[in-house]
Amino acid sequence: MERLWRVRHHRLQVTLLLSLIAPFCLAGAQQAAPPTLDEILLRLENNLDRYDKQVPNFFCNEHVVSLLNYGTKQQSTITDSVFRVTRNLSGTLIEEHEIKVVNGSPANGERVGGPVTLGGVFSGGLDAVSLRQKACMSYTLQPIQPGGSGEPYIIQFTTLRNPKLRAECVLKEEGSGRVFVDPVTLQVTRMELMAPHHAISPGEAGVWNISINFAAVSFAGQTFWMPTTITSTATPSEVYVPTAYSFSARYSDYHKLEVTSHIVPPQ
């Protein structure tokens, strides 16, 4: 009888041990599945919609290096500006530059000059990657590593070969690229785009590559992801002299653009 009780007691200990282990095994087996391509695209579309509707007027510092390499010759311009993005009465985001220094000398009313200029990144740079653009783009989500490795999700995109869709599409020309998406915030941290037949200048077309890095910026308690660096190169095709245009910009010290006033009592 005593031996039988000991056996049963031993079995009871094993049963209790298994009952303690089981919840941990079940928790591991029930880890959240990685998001699907459409789920990520929907989140990116929501991010774009929030940015378009809620980002305040803001300004930041802009440092631009613009280069033209023509054979053995080089033309360059280095510009430091106050860069502003404001919303007009219709809600459209407008980009403006207040140039402070050109090639190390104080600016005297100069406009942003060449040899290379670039615009539109802040008012529509990420619009090509969203659920609403699936009629214009082919999207592919690279395999996601299991177990939450922390690596970014990577979505590759390519324009569909249907010229009739161009009027409805954000990207009006043939192109391909990829975006890197932070797995925690589902915000784009980097975008790369290549357009093989880009109109570089009147009478010149060629390969255009652009890459944009993004980081979180806070305005009065709201966080938006803004460009921190932009790098662009364009190489014309069918030219007698090797030619390359390049543009490199750095953005820093973001601030909400506000106007304050106070009433001065009469003396």
Summary of the structure (lengths in Angstrom):
residues: 267
radius of gyration: 27.0
end to end distance: 106.4
largest distance: 106.4
contacts: 676
relative contact order: 0.16
helix: 22%
strand: 44%
